[in-house]
Amino acid sequence: MTEIASPHVFSPRIMVLGVQPGPPPFRIVEIDGQVVGEARAVIDVLTAAAAFGIRVHDLDDPEVVRWVGGDKFTWTRH
């Protein structure tokens, strides 16, 4: 298999895991594979990214942020 024919594999620096139960529910945020905190809203994800020097221009870009168990609008358990 040539390099051109190989699938594009990427690992975004930011990963937002599925909603966890709690008062209020939250999502765990990982940056570069390390847990950096909890997010209760999109602004918490952006704040964590900024603390690590990451500027997020598009929260829907899968090469920047991976949303596990929902998207940027998912903040409660279904």
PyMOL Python script that loads the backbone (N, CA, C, O; Angstrom):
from pymol import cmd

cmd.read_pdbstr("""\
ATOM      1  N   MET A   1       0.852  -1.168   0.000  1.00  0.00           N
ATOM      2  CA  MET A   1       0.000   0.000   0.000  1.00  0.00           C
ATOM      3  C   MET A   1       0.899   1.234   0.000  1.00  0.00           C
ATOM      4  O   MET A   1       1.867   1.317   0.756  1.00  0.00           O
ATOM      5  N   THR A   2       0.570   2.154  -0.834  1.00  0.00           N
ATOM      6  CA  THR A   2       1.354   3.377  -0.888  1.00  0.00           C
ATOM      7  C   THR A   2       0.836   4.361   0.150  1.00  0.00           C
ATOM      8  O   THR A   2      -0.267   4.211   0.675  1.00  0.00           O
ATOM      9  N   GLU A   3       1.631   5.345   0.428  1.00  0.00           N
ATOM     10  CA  GLU A   3       1.238   6.354   1.416  1.00  0.00           C
ATOM     11  C   GLU A   3      -0.025   7.086   0.979  1.00  0.00           C
ATOM     12  O   GLU A   3      -0.866   7.423   1.811  1.00  0.00           O
ATOM     13  N   ILE A   4      -0.161   7.328  -0.300  1.00  0.00           N
ATOM     14  CA  ILE A   4      -1.326   8.044  -0.813  1.00  0.00           C
ATOM     15  C   ILE A   4      -2.593   7.204  -0.635  1.00  0.00           C
ATOM     16  O   ILE A   4      -3.665   7.746  -0.365  1.00  0.00           O
ATOM     17  N   ALA A   5      -2.473   5.900  -0.784  1.00  0.00           N
ATOM     18  CA  ALA A   5      -3.639   5.029  -0.682  1.00  0.00           C
ATOM     19  C   ALA A   5      -4.022   4.710   0.761  1.00  0.00           C
ATOM     20  O   ALA A   5      -5.115   4.201   1.009  1.00  0.00           O
ATOM     21  N   SER A   6      -3.144   5.000   1.707  1.00  0.00           N
ATOM     22  CA  SER A   6      -3.441   4.677   3.097  1.00  0.00           C
ATOM     23  C   SER A   6      -4.476   5.646   3.655  1.00  0.00           C
ATOM     24  O   SER A   6      -4.507   6.813   3.264  1.00  0.00           O
ATOM     25  N   PRO A   7      -5.325   5.170   4.568  1.00  0.00           N
ATOM     26  CA  PRO A   7      -6.339   6.058   5.155  1.00  0.00           C
ATOM     27  C   PRO A   7      -5.690   7.134   6.013  1.00  0.00           C
ATOM     28  O   PRO A   7      -4.641   6.926   6.623  1.00  0.00           O
ATOM     29  N   HIS A   8      -6.335   8.272   6.041  1.00  0.00           N
ATOM     30  CA  HIS A   8      -5.848   9.393   6.852  1.00  0.00           C
ATOM     31  C   HIS A   8      -6.228   9.125   8.307  1.00  0.00           C
ATOM     32  O   HIS A   8      -7.409   9.090   8.654  1.00  0.00           O
ATOM     33  N   VAL A   9      -5.228   8.938   9.144  1.00  0.00           N
ATOM     34  CA  VAL A   9      -5.483   8.692  10.562  1.00  0.00           C
ATOM     35  C   VAL A   9      -4.978   9.908  11.333  1.00  0.00           C
ATOM     36  O   VAL A   9      -3.827  10.318  11.180  1.00  0.00           O
ATOM     37  N   PHE A  10      -5.836  10.469  12.148  1.00  0.00           N
ATOM     38  CA  PHE A  10      -5.445  11.625  12.930  1.00  0.00           C
ATOM     39  C   PHE A  10      -5.957  11.460  14.344  1.00  0.00           C
ATOM     40  O   PHE A  10      -6.883  10.694  14.611  1.00  0.00           O
ATOM     41  N   SER A  11      -5.350  12.177  15.215  1.00  0.00           N
ATOM     42  CA  SER A  11      -5.784  12.176  16.603  1.00  0.00           C
ATOM     43  C   SER A  11      -5.887  13.628  17.042  1.00  0.00           C
ATOM     44  O   SER A  11      -4.871  14.299  17.222  1.00  0.00           O
ATOM     45  N   PRO A  12      -7.113  14.114  17.215  1.00  0.00           N
ATOM     46  CA  PRO A  12      -7.257  15.508  17.623  1.00  0.00           C
ATOM     47  C   PRO A  12      -6.670  15.730  19.014  1.00  0.00           C
ATOM     48  O   PRO A  12      -6.667  14.820  19.843  1.00  0.00           O
ATOM     49  N   ARG A  13      -6.183  16.915  19.261  1.00  0.00           N
ATOM     50  CA  ARG A  13      -5.598  17.234  20.563  1.00  0.00           C
ATOM     51  C   ARG A  13      -6.645  17.271  21.658  1.00  0.00           C
ATOM     52  O   ARG A  13      -6.336  16.992  22.817  1.00  0.00           O
ATOM     53  N   ILE A  14      -7.883  17.611  21.311  1.00  0.00           N
ATOM     54  CA  ILE A  14      -8.953  17.753  22.302  1.00  0.00           C
ATOM     55  C   ILE A  14      -9.974  16.642  22.115  1.00  0.00           C
ATOM     56  O   ILE A  14     -10.463  16.411  21.009  1.00  0.00           O
ATOM     57  N   MET A  15     -10.291  15.957  23.211  1.00  0.00           N
ATOM     58  CA  MET A  15     -11.345  14.954  23.183  1.00  0.00           C
ATOM     59  C   MET A  15     -12.310  15.256  24.318  1.00  0.00           C
ATOM     60  O   MET A  15     -11.900  15.436  25.465  1.00  0.00           O
ATOM     61  N   VAL A  16     -13.597  15.309  23.988  1.00  0.00           N
ATOM     62  CA  VAL A  16     -14.637  15.564  24.974  1.00  0.00           C
ATOM     63  C   VAL A  16     -15.446  14.276  25.094  1.00  0.00           C
ATOM     64  O   VAL A  16     -16.139  13.877  24.158  1.00  0.00           O
ATOM     65  N   LEU A  17     -15.351  13.633  26.255  1.00  0.00           N
ATOM     66  CA  LEU A  17     -15.992  12.343  26.463  1.00  0.00           C
ATOM     67  C   LEU A  17     -17.477  12.497  26.750  1.00  0.00           C
ATOM     68  O   LEU A  17     -17.967  13.609  26.944  1.00  0.00           O
ATOM     69  N   GLY A  18     -18.196  11.372  26.776  1.00  0.00           N
ATOM     70  CA  GLY A  18     -19.641  11.369  26.962  1.00  0.00           C
ATOM     71  C   GLY A  18     -20.092  11.972  28.274  1.00  0.00           C
ATOM     72  O   GLY A  18     -19.306  12.139  29.207  1.00  0.00           O
ATOM     73  N   VAL A  19     -21.360  12.293  28.328  1.00  0.00           N
ATOM     74  CA  VAL A  19     -21.959  12.944  29.502  1.00  0.00           C
ATOM     75  C   VAL A  19     -21.931  11.999  30.702  1.00  0.00           C
ATOM     76  O   VAL A  19     -22.299  10.829  30.598  1.00  0.00           O
ATOM     77  N   GLN A  20     -21.492  12.523  31.831  1.00  0.00           N
ATOM     78  CA  GLN A  20     -21.439  11.801  33.102  1.00  0.00           C
ATOM     79  C   GLN A  20     -22.543  12.342  34.013  1.00  0.00           C
ATOM     80  O   GLN A  20     -22.854  13.533  33.979  1.00  0.00           O
ATOM     81  N   PRO A  21     -23.134  11.458  34.829  1.00  0.00           N
ATOM     82  CA  PRO A  21     -24.186  11.937  35.727  1.00  0.00           C
ATOM     83  C   PRO A  21     -23.599  12.824  36.819  1.00  0.00           C
ATOM     84  O   PRO A  21     -22.477  12.607  37.276  1.00  0.00           O
ATOM     85  N   GLY A  22     -24.345  13.789  37.214  1.00  0.00           N
ATOM     86  CA  GLY A  22     -23.903  14.673  38.287  1.00  0.00           C
ATOM     87  C   GLY A  22     -24.834  15.851  38.394  1.00  0.00           C
ATOM     88  O   GLY A  22     -25.633  16.109  37.493  1.00  0.00           O
ATOM     89  N   PRO A  23     -24.734  16.557  39.480  1.00  0.00           N
ATOM     90  CA  PRO A  23     -25.542  17.772  39.606  1.00  0.00           C
ATOM     91  C   PRO A  23     -24.687  19.015  39.341  1.00  0.00           C
ATOM     92  O   PRO A  23     -24.050  19.480  40.286  1.00  0.00           O
ATOM     93  N   PRO A  24     -24.621  19.563  38.192  1.00  0.00           N
ATOM     94  CA  PRO A  24     -25.238  19.156  36.935  1.00  0.00           C
ATOM     95  C   PRO A  24     -24.373  18.133  36.199  1.00  0.00           C
ATOM     96  O   PRO A  24     -23.222  17.910  36.576  1.00  0.00           O
ATOM     97  N   PRO A  25     -24.922  17.509  35.150  1.00  0.00           N
ATOM     98  CA  PRO A  25     -24.138  16.563  34.357  1.00  0.00           C
ATOM     99  C   PRO A  25     -22.909  17.266  33.768  1.00  0.00           C
ATOM    100  O   PRO A  25     -22.910  18.485  33.594  1.00  0.00           O
ATOM    101  N   PHE A  26     -21.874  16.497  33.466  1.00  0.00           N
ATOM    102  CA  PHE A  26     -20.646  17.080  32.933  1.00  0.00           C
ATOM    103  C   PHE A  26     -20.008  16.125  31.937  1.00  0.00           C
ATOM    104  O   PHE A  26     -20.399  14.963  31.824  1.00  0.00           O
ATOM    105  N   ARG A  27     -19.019  16.638  31.219  1.00  0.00           N
ATOM    106  CA  ARG A  27     -18.238  15.825  30.289  1.00  0.00           C
ATOM    107  C   ARG A  27     -16.771  15.991  30.639  1.00  0.00           C
ATOM    108  O   ARG A  27     -16.328  17.092  30.968  1.00  0.00           O
ATOM    109  N   ILE A  28     -16.025  14.919  30.569  1.00  0.00           N
ATOM    110  CA  ILE A  28     -14.592  14.953  30.855  1.00  0.00           C
ATOM    111  C   ILE A  28     -13.865  15.424  29.604  1.00  0.00           C
ATOM    112  O   ILE A  28     -14.173  14.999  28.490  1.00  0.00           O
ATOM    113  N   VAL A  29     -12.892  16.314  29.808  1.00  0.00           N
ATOM    114  CA  VAL A  29     -12.107  16.860  28.701  1.00  0.00           C
ATOM    115  C   VAL A  29     -10.685  16.334  28.792  1.00  0.00           C
ATOM    116  O   VAL A  29     -10.044  16.406  29.841  1.00  0.00           O
ATOM    117  N   GLU A  30     -10.200  15.801  27.668  1.00  0.00           N
ATOM    118  CA  GLU A  30      -8.808  15.362  27.563  1.00  0.00           C
ATOM    119  C   GLU A  30      -8.106  16.227  26.528  1.00  0.00           C
ATOM    120  O   GLU A  30      -8.667  16.551  25.481  1.00  0.00           O
ATOM    121  N   ILE A  31      -6.880  16.593  26.838  1.00  0.00           N
ATOM    122  CA  ILE A  31      -6.037  17.304  25.880  1.00  0.00           C
ATOM    123  C   ILE A  31      -4.722  16.549  25.799  1.00  0.00           C
ATOM    124  O   ILE A  31      -4.077  16.275  26.811  1.00  0.00           O
ATOM    125  N   ASP A  32      -4.341  16.220  24.577  1.00  0.00           N
ATOM    126  CA  ASP A  32      -3.119  15.448  24.327  1.00  0.00           C
ATOM    127  C   ASP A  32      -3.094  14.158  25.139  1.00  0.00           C
ATOM    128  O   ASP A  32      -2.039  13.736  25.614  1.00  0.00           O
ATOM    129  N   GLY A  33      -4.272  13.529  25.298  1.00  0.00           N
ATOM    130  CA  GLY A  33      -4.366  12.247  25.976  1.00  0.00           C
ATOM    131  C   GLY A  33      -4.407  12.313  27.491  1.00  0.00           C
ATOM    132  O   GLY A  33      -4.451  11.273  28.148  1.00  0.00           O
ATOM    133  N   GLN A  34      -4.394  13.507  28.061  1.00  0.00           N
ATOM    134  CA  GLN A  34      -4.429  13.682  29.511  1.00  0.00           C
ATOM    135  C   GLN A  34      -5.750  14.322  29.936  1.00  0.00           C
ATOM    136  O   GLN A  34      -6.212  15.273  29.306  1.00  0.00           O
ATOM    137  N   VAL A  35      -6.348  13.807  30.992  1.00  0.00           N
ATOM    138  CA  VAL A  35      -7.564  14.422  31.526  1.00  0.00           C
ATOM    139  C   VAL A  35      -7.189  15.775  32.123  1.00  0.00           C
ATOM    140  O   VAL A  35      -6.302  15.871  32.971  1.00  0.00           O
ATOM    141  N   VAL A  36      -7.878  16.815  31.668  1.00  0.00           N
ATOM    142  CA  VAL A  36      -7.565  18.160  32.162  1.00  0.00           C
ATOM    143  C   VAL A  36      -8.701  18.783  32.957  1.00  0.00           C
ATOM    144  O   VAL A  36      -8.517  19.823  33.590  1.00  0.00           O
ATOM    145  N   GLY A  37      -9.876  18.159  32.931  1.00  0.00           N
ATOM    146  CA  GLY A  37     -10.960  18.714  33.730  1.00  0.00           C
ATOM    147  C   GLY A  37     -12.321  18.286  33.251  1.00  0.00           C
ATOM    148  O   GLY A  37     -12.463  17.396  32.413  1.00  0.00           O
ATOM    149  N   GLU A  38     -13.318  18.942  33.807  1.00  0.00           N
ATOM    150  CA  GLU A  38     -14.715  18.676  33.494  1.00  0.00           C
ATOM    151  C   GLU A  38     -15.295  19.891  32.783  1.00  0.00           C
ATOM    152  O   GLU A  38     -14.918  21.032  33.052  1.00  0.00           O
ATOM    153  N   ALA A  39     -16.219  19.617  31.869  1.00  0.00           N
ATOM    154  CA  ALA A  39     -16.913  20.690  31.160  1.00  0.00           C
ATOM    155  C   ALA A  39     -18.406  20.528  31.372  1.00  0.00           C
ATOM    156  O   ALA A  39     -18.947  19.427  31.274  1.00  0.00           O
ATOM    157  N   ARG A  40     -19.050  21.621  31.657  1.00  0.00           N
ATOM    158  CA  ARG A  40     -20.495  21.631  31.806  1.00  0.00           C
ATOM    159  C   ARG A  40     -21.164  22.398  30.671  1.00  0.00           C
ATOM    160  O   ARG A  40     -22.390  22.443  30.562  1.00  0.00           O
ATOM    161  N   ALA A  41     -20.317  23.005  29.821  1.00  0.00           N
ATOM    162  CA  ALA A  41     -20.786  23.761  28.660  1.00  0.00           C
ATOM    163  C   ALA A  41     -19.614  23.933  27.691  1.00  0.00           C
ATOM    164  O   ALA A  41     -18.462  23.687  28.046  1.00  0.00           O
ATOM    165  N   VAL A  42     -19.920  24.351  26.485  1.00  0.00           N
ATOM    166  CA  VAL A  42     -18.900  24.538  25.453  1.00  0.00           C
ATOM    167  C   VAL A  42     -17.819  25.510  25.920  1.00  0.00           C
ATOM    168  O   VAL A  42     -16.643  25.312  25.616  1.00  0.00           O
ATOM    169  N   ILE A  43     -18.194  26.539  26.642  1.00  0.00           N
ATOM    170  CA  ILE A  43     -17.206  27.531  27.087  1.00  0.00           C
ATOM    171  C   ILE A  43     -16.131  26.881  27.952  1.00  0.00           C
ATOM    172  O   ILE A  43     -14.982  27.324  27.938  1.00  0.00           O
ATOM    173  N   ASP A  44     -16.479  25.841  28.702  1.00  0.00           N
ATOM    174  CA  ASP A  44     -15.489  25.141  29.529  1.00  0.00           C
ATOM    175  C   ASP A  44     -14.468  24.411  28.650  1.00  0.00           C
ATOM    176  O   ASP A  44     -13.289  24.337  28.996  1.00  0.00           O
ATOM    177  N   VAL A  45     -14.916  23.881  27.531  1.00  0.00           N
ATOM    178  CA  VAL A  45     -14.001  23.216  26.590  1.00  0.00           C
ATOM    179  C   VAL A  45     -13.047  24.249  25.995  1.00  0.00           C
ATOM    180  O   VAL A  45     -11.843  24.010  25.904  1.00  0.00           O
ATOM    181  N   LEU A  46     -13.585  25.387  25.594  1.00  0.00           N
ATOM    182  CA  LEU A  46     -12.752  26.444  25.018  1.00  0.00           C
ATOM    183  C   LEU A  46     -11.758  27.002  26.032  1.00  0.00           C
ATOM    184  O   LEU A  46     -10.619  27.316  25.685  1.00  0.00           O
ATOM    185  N   THR A  47     -12.190  27.123  27.281  1.00  0.00           N
ATOM    186  CA  THR A  47     -11.307  27.617  28.335  1.00  0.00           C
ATOM    187  C   THR A  47     -10.162  26.643  28.581  1.00  0.00           C
ATOM    188  O   THR A  47      -9.016  27.063  28.741  1.00  0.00           O
ATOM    189  N   ALA A  48     -10.460  25.349  28.612  1.00  0.00           N
ATOM    190  CA  ALA A  48      -9.413  24.329  28.800  1.00  0.00           C
ATOM    191  C   ALA A  48      -8.434  24.364  27.636  1.00  0.00           C
ATOM    192  O   ALA A  48      -7.222  24.287  27.840  1.00  0.00           O
ATOM    193  N   ALA A  49      -8.945  24.477  26.425  1.00  0.00           N
ATOM    194  CA  ALA A  49      -8.077  24.534  25.248  1.00  0.00           C
ATOM    195  C   ALA A  49      -7.155  25.741  25.317  1.00  0.00           C
ATOM    196  O   ALA A  49      -5.960  25.629  25.046  1.00  0.00           O
ATOM    197  N   ALA A  50      -7.701  26.883  25.675  1.00  0.00           N
ATOM    198  CA  ALA A  50      -6.899  28.101  25.771  1.00  0.00           C
ATOM    199  C   ALA A  50      -5.801  27.975  26.816  1.00  0.00           C
ATOM    200  O   ALA A  50      -4.702  28.498  26.631  1.00  0.00           O
ATOM    201  N   ALA A  51      -6.092  27.281  27.918  1.00  0.00           N
ATOM    202  CA  ALA A  51      -5.092  27.091  28.972  1.00  0.00           C
ATOM    203  C   ALA A  51      -3.886  26.296  28.460  1.00  0.00           C
ATOM    204  O   ALA A  51      -2.786  26.409  29.002  1.00  0.00           O
ATOM    205  N   PHE A  52      -4.100  25.492  27.413  1.00  0.00           N
ATOM    206  CA  PHE A  52      -3.014  24.712  26.819  1.00  0.00           C
ATOM    207  C   PHE A  52      -2.504  25.334  25.530  1.00  0.00           C
ATOM    208  O   PHE A  52      -1.760  24.703  24.779  1.00  0.00           O
ATOM    209  N   GLY A  53      -2.905  26.564  25.277  1.00  0.00           N
ATOM    210  CA  GLY A  53      -2.414  27.288  24.107  1.00  0.00           C
ATOM    211  C   GLY A  53      -3.040  26.851  22.794  1.00  0.00           C
ATOM    212  O   GLY A  53      -2.468  27.075  21.727  1.00  0.00           O
ATOM    213  N   ILE A  54      -4.207  26.232  22.864  1.00  0.00           N
ATOM    214  CA  ILE A  54      -4.886  25.767  21.658  1.00  0.00           C
ATOM    215  C   ILE A  54      -5.997  26.745  21.305  1.00  0.00           C
ATOM    216  O   ILE A  54      -6.895  26.997  22.109  1.00  0.00           O
ATOM    217  N   ARG A  55      -5.928  27.288  20.109  1.00  0.00           N
ATOM    218  CA  ARG A  55      -6.992  28.177  19.629  1.00  0.00           C
ATOM    219  C   ARG A  55      -7.939  27.355  18.776  1.00  0.00           C
ATOM    220  O   ARG A  55      -7.535  26.780  17.765  1.00  0.00           O
ATOM    221  N   VAL A  56      -9.188  27.300  19.178  1.00  0.00           N
ATOM    222  CA  VAL A  56     -10.194  26.522  18.460  1.00  0.00           C
ATOM    223  C   VAL A  56     -11.009  27.481  17.602  1.00  0.00           C
ATOM    224  O   VAL A  56     -11.674  28.381  18.115  1.00  0.00           O
ATOM    225  N   HIS A  57     -10.948  27.276  16.295  1.00  0.00           N
ATOM    226  CA  HIS A  57     -11.699  28.127  15.375  1.00  0.00           C
ATOM    227  C   HIS A  57     -12.995  27.463  14.928  1.00  0.00           C
ATOM    228  O   HIS A  57     -13.945  28.140  14.536  1.00  0.00           O
ATOM    229  N   ASP A  58     -13.027  26.111  14.991  1.00  0.00           N
ATOM    230  CA  ASP A  58     -14.203  25.385  14.525  1.00  0.00           C
ATOM    231  C   ASP A  58     -14.427  24.170  15.418  1.00  0.00           C
ATOM    232  O   ASP A  58     -13.697  23.184  15.317  1.00  0.00           O
ATOM    233  N   LEU A  59     -15.418  24.230  16.280  1.00  0.00           N
ATOM    234  CA  LEU A  59     -15.720  23.117  17.190  1.00  0.00           C
ATOM    235  C   LEU A  59     -16.255  21.893  16.456  1.00  0.00           C
ATOM    236  O   LEU A  59     -16.342  20.816  17.046  1.00  0.00           O
ATOM    237  N   ASP A  60     -16.612  22.036  15.193  1.00  0.00           N
ATOM    238  CA  ASP A  60     -17.120  20.918  14.404  1.00  0.00           C
ATOM    239  C   ASP A  60     -16.035  20.244  13.575  1.00  0.00           C
ATOM    240  O   ASP A  60     -16.320  19.285  12.857  1.00  0.00           O
ATOM    241  N   ASP A  61     -14.799  20.725  13.657  1.00  0.00           N
ATOM    242  CA  ASP A  61     -13.693  20.136  12.896  1.00  0.00           C
ATOM    243  C   ASP A  61     -13.172  18.919  13.646  1.00  0.00           C
ATOM    244  O   ASP A  61     -12.589  19.071  14.719  1.00  0.00           O
ATOM    245  N   PRO A  62     -13.368  17.699  13.104  1.00  0.00           N
ATOM    246  CA  PRO A  62     -12.943  16.492  13.810  1.00  0.00           C
ATOM    247  C   PRO A  62     -11.434  16.360  13.951  1.00  0.00           C
ATOM    248  O   PRO A  62     -10.962  15.522  14.719  1.00  0.00           O
ATOM    249  N   GLU A  63     -10.676  17.161  13.234  1.00  0.00           N
ATOM    250  CA  GLU A  63      -9.218  17.138  13.396  1.00  0.00           C
ATOM    251  C   GLU A  63      -8.787  18.006  14.572  1.00  0.00           C
ATOM    252  O   GLU A  63      -7.626  17.967  14.979  1.00  0.00           O
ATOM    253  N   VAL A  64      -9.709  18.784  15.118  1.00  0.00           N
ATOM    254  CA  VAL A  64      -9.404  19.656  16.257  1.00  0.00           C
ATOM    255  C   VAL A  64     -10.032  19.110  17.537  1.00  0.00           C
ATOM    256  O   VAL A  64      -9.364  19.003  18.566  1.00  0.00           O
ATOM    257  N   VAL A  65     -11.328  18.763  17.469  1.00  0.00           N
ATOM    258  CA  VAL A  65     -12.052  18.287  18.644  1.00  0.00           C
ATOM    259  C   VAL A  65     -12.807  17.008  18.278  1.00  0.00           C
ATOM    260  O   VAL A  65     -13.490  16.950  17.256  1.00  0.00           O
ATOM    261  N   ARG A  66     -12.676  15.997  19.115  1.00  0.00           N
ATOM    262  CA  ARG A  66     -13.485  14.786  18.944  1.00  0.00           C
ATOM    263  C   ARG A  66     -14.520  14.767  20.063  1.00  0.00           C
ATOM    264  O   ARG A  66     -14.180  14.795  21.246  1.00  0.00           O
ATOM    265  N   TRP A  67     -15.782  14.719  19.669  1.00  0.00           N
ATOM    266  CA  TRP A  67     -16.906  14.670  20.603  1.00  0.00           C
ATOM    267  C   TRP A  67     -17.348  13.222  20.706  1.00  0.00           C
ATOM    268  O   TRP A  67     -17.799  12.652  19.713  1.00  0.00           O
ATOM    269  N   VAL A  68     -17.233  12.616  21.869  1.00  0.00           N
ATOM    270  CA  VAL A  68     -17.601  11.221  22.086  1.00  0.00           C
ATOM    271  C   VAL A  68     -18.957  11.187  22.790  1.00  0.00           C
ATOM    272  O   VAL A  68     -19.145  11.843  23.814  1.00  0.00           O
ATOM    273  N   GLY A  69     -19.891  10.427  22.242  1.00  0.00           N
ATOM    274  CA  GLY A  69     -21.198  10.296  22.889  1.00  0.00           C
ATOM    275  C   GLY A  69     -22.078  11.514  22.730  1.00  0.00           C
ATOM    276  O   GLY A  69     -22.894  11.806  23.605  1.00  0.00           O
ATOM    277  N   GLY A  70     -21.931  12.218  21.646  1.00  0.00           N
ATOM    278  CA  GLY A  70     -22.745  13.401  21.399  1.00  0.00           C
ATOM    279  C   GLY A  70     -21.922  14.467  20.714  1.00  0.00           C
ATOM    280  O   GLY A  70     -20.778  14.224  20.330  1.00  0.00           O
ATOM    281  N   ASP A  71     -22.491  15.636  20.559  1.00  0.00           N
ATOM    282  CA  ASP A  71     -21.782  16.734  19.924  1.00  0.00           C
ATOM    283  C   ASP A  71     -21.696  17.920  20.879  1.00  0.00           C
ATOM    284  O   ASP A  71     -21.939  17.784  22.078  1.00  0.00           O
ATOM    285  N   LYS A  72     -21.355  19.065  20.345  1.00  0.00           N
ATOM    286  CA  LYS A  72     -21.176  20.248  21.198  1.00  0.00           C
ATOM    287  C   LYS A  72     -22.472  20.720  21.857  1.00  0.00           C
ATOM    288  O   LYS A  72     -22.442  21.569  22.748  1.00  0.00           O
ATOM    289  N   PHE A  73     -23.605  20.173  21.423  1.00  0.00           N
ATOM    290  CA  PHE A  73     -24.893  20.539  22.013  1.00  0.00           C
ATOM    291  C   PHE A  73     -25.382  19.512  23.040  1.00  0.00           C
ATOM    292  O   PHE A  73     -26.445  19.699  23.633  1.00  0.00           O
ATOM    293  N   THR A  74     -24.630  18.442  23.256  1.00  0.00           N
ATOM    294  CA  THR A  74     -25.049  17.365  24.147  1.00  0.00           C
ATOM    295  C   THR A  74     -24.441  17.557  25.530  1.00  0.00           C
ATOM    296  O   THR A  74     -23.245  17.339  25.725  1.00  0.00           O
ATOM    297  N   TRP A  75     -25.268  17.964  26.486  1.00  0.00           N
ATOM    298  CA  TRP A  75     -24.787  18.207  27.854  1.00  0.00           C
ATOM    299  C   TRP A  75     -25.639  17.528  28.905  1.00  0.00           C
ATOM    300  O   TRP A  75     -25.433  17.737  30.100  1.00  0.00           O
ATOM    301  N   THR A  76     -26.598  16.712  28.474  1.00  0.00           N
ATOM    302  CA  THR A  76     -27.387  15.909  29.412  1.00  0.00           C
ATOM    303  C   THR A  76     -27.433  14.488  28.885  1.00  0.00           C
ATOM    304  O   THR A  76     -27.269  14.249  27.689  1.00  0.00           O
ATOM    305  N   ARG A  77     -27.659  13.542  29.799  1.00  0.00           N
ATOM    306  CA  ARG A  77     -27.758  12.131  29.407  1.00  0.00           C
ATOM    307  C   ARG A  77     -29.103  11.859  28.777  1.00  0.00           C
ATOM    308  O   ARG A  77     -30.113  12.438  29.176  1.00  0.00           O
ATOM    309  N   HIS A  78     -29.117  10.991  27.804  1.00  0.00           N
ATOM    310  CA  HIS A  78     -30.371  10.641  27.106  1.00  0.00           C
ATOM    311  C   HIS A  78     -30.815   9.274  27.509  1.00  0.00           C
ATOM    312  O   HIS A  78     -31.845   8.795  27.036  1.00  0.00           O
TER     313      HIS A  78
END
""", "prot")
cmd.dss("prot")
cmd.show_as("cartoon", "prot")
cmd.util.cbc("prot")
cmd.orient("prot")
